[in-house]
Amino acid sequence: MSDTEIPPGYQLHDRRSGLTDPWQPIYQRSHAAGLSLGLRAGAAHVNSREFVHGGLISALADNAMGLSCAALAGYSRPGNRQHDA
């Protein structure tokens, strides 16, 4: 699989922010429990020991958790509820 090929079951993540822009491309996969995020780690994503930096992992997990909770609660975008309470 090439570095530019989208992983099977994923699509390009359509939400961007100043924090995640340097990590692009980020991929997303929707499933019953919410949303998973991933990226192809490279030199810009690792620490001095060449492990993916914990801050990057934490930020992606935080992003995926928030999007998953919003999707399960019926929110499509901030301030946009898909169903009535």
Secondary structure, DSSP 8 states (H G I E B T S, - for coil): --TTS--TT-EE-----TTTGGG--EEEEEETTEEEEEE---GGGB-TTSSB-HHHHHHHHHHHHHHHHHHHHTEEETTEESS--
